[in-house]
């Protein structure tokens, strides 16, 4: 499907995060000469979010390190960057978006890159000072200012963001407690082998885990001083970070009548149910051809892939080939790299020894690799991605033998 017989002259991008900023840059790189308007609610140019839970909190990163491109790039490349600006509505018939101040901006092609926001628990005391979330640069600044050595932080949720913040908090000298509903850490996305390893590693660094537990509320006089658990326990603290996942910012799309489920439904070209509108990044619910399913991916590689895809469509370039989803996490001296999704895996194989801090967990369907979790094991991650993409059969005995090169595991 194409937008029209002639290429679009006006592209409007709602959302100036990693995905939206990358669409604008990729369009110019691919030779798009029309008008580009990039609208973002935050007062800062598009930036990377992954460092917010790591280097930014640790004070080892600055704004120059996290922004995707300097302010002047947008001027030099004729991108109309509207910061600190909210979109109120999308008019699909008139092909225009209305800003909160009433201004209307017309488009030939619209890209929704509104991302996601932290899930609100709706618990008593959640509005107390010191009960924080982490999604934006402003959130990260507030959290960094509150992370004073000697204080106690309670993290609600043992996902990868919570674990990253826990590692940073311990390095900064805070007592760190993680409260998790599930029986293990990162249960939604990690194997039991990976969870067990992470819990031991964090435990060795002084992190306390409380599993099978849920927060009932937060108490304090003006600012938080305790977390109350559903089982009656009370955890004294100075600071709380709620990391209970995110929800897609798909309200504009829903109000405009676009098809949505867990985010904005798109096809393989990132196109929504309206052929003139695309959705990319954390807000999009996209097909994953390798797994014959649809999924909402929360990752930088996904944002970049979809940005390239949209730019190729709008500039008439050949379709962008689907990529293997991948993710990463840095905790202490651990480089954790994940490729693929274990959606249809039927078995697991561990290569290496978790006790050494260098290993990989391969998720398999028969003798075909469908996903890999690698800890300080770049060859397993990189070659694993290739195996997943190609659907290549492997020799399981060789795969489990670290004396065998990854190149030698292919049948």
JOUR-V81896 format. One record per pair of residues at least 24 apart in sequence whose C-alpha atoms are under 7 Angstrom apart, sorted by the first residue. I is the first residue (numbers start at 1). GAP is how many residues later the second one is. Records with the same first field share a line. If there is no record, write none. Layout:
I: GAP / GAP
//
This chain:
3: 272 / 273
7: 307
8: 100 / 101 / 306
9: 25 / 26 / 99
10: 24 / 25 / 26 / 97 / 98 / 99
11: 24 / 25 / 26 / 96 / 97 / 98 / 99
12: 24 / 25 / 26 / 95 / 97 / 98 / 99
13: 24 / 25 / 26 / 97 / 98 / 99 / 100
14: 24 / 25 / 26 / 97 / 98 / 99 / 100
15: 24 / 25 / 97 / 98 / 99
16: 24 / 30
17: 29 / 30
18: 28 / 29 / 30 / 285
19: 94 / 261 / 262 / 284 / 285 / 288
20: 93
21: 25
22: 282 / 285
23: 284 / 285 / 288
26: 281 / 282 / 285
27: 284
30: 281 / 285
32: 283
36: 43 / 44
37: 42 / 43 / 44
38: 41 / 42 / 43 / 44
39: 42 / 43 / 44 / 46
40: 42 / 43 / 44 / 45 / 46
41: 42 / 43 / 44 / 45
42: 41 / 42
43: 40 / 41
44: 39
45: 26
52: 85 / 88
53: 108 / 111 / 112
54: 110 / 111 / 114
57: 83 / 87 / 111
58: 110
89: 163
90: 162 / 166
91: 165
92: 164
108: 168
109: 167 / 168
110: 166 / 167 / 168
111: 166 / 167 / 168
112: 166 / 167 / 168
113: 166 / 167 / 168 / 170
114: 135 / 169
115: 133 / 134 / 166 / 167 / 168
116: 130 / 131 / 132 / 133 / 166 / 167
117: 129 / 130 / 131 / 132
118: 127 / 128 / 129
119: 125 / 126 / 127 / 128
123: 93 / 94
124: 93 / 94
125: 92 / 93 / 94
126: 92
128: 94 / 95 / 96
129: 93 / 94 / 95
130: 93 / 94 / 109 / 110
131: 93 / 108 / 109 / 110
132: 108 / 109 / 110
133: 108 / 109 / 110
148: 26
149: 24 / 25
150: 24 / 25
151: 24 / 87
152: 24 / 85 / 86 / 87
153: 24 / 84 / 85 / 86 / 87
154: 24 / 83 / 85 / 86 / 87
155: 24 / 85 / 86 / 87 / 88
156: 24 / 85 / 86 / 87 / 88
157: 85 / 86 / 87
158: 27 / 28
159: 26 / 27
160: 26
162: 81
164: 166 / 167
167: 164 / 165
176: 31 / 32
177: 30 / 31 / 32
178: 30 / 31 / 32
179: 30 / 31 / 32 / 34 / 35
180: 30 / 31 / 32 / 33 / 34
181: 30 / 31 / 32 / 33
182: 29 / 30
183: 28 / 29
184: 27
197: 157
248: 34 / 35
249: 34
250: 33
262: 34
269: 40 / 41
270: 36 / 40
280: 26 / 27
281: 25
299: 28
301: 25
324: 61 / 65
334: 41 / 42
335: 40 / 41
336: 38 / 39 / 40
337: 36 / 37 / 38 / 44
338: 34 / 35 / 36 / 43
339: 32 / 33 / 34 / 42 / 46
340: 30 / 31 / 32 / 48
341: 29 / 30
342: 28 / 29
345: 25
349: 51
350: 50
351: 48 / 49 / 50 / 51
352: 50
367: 26 / 27 / 28 / 29
368: 24 / 25 / 26
380: 26
//
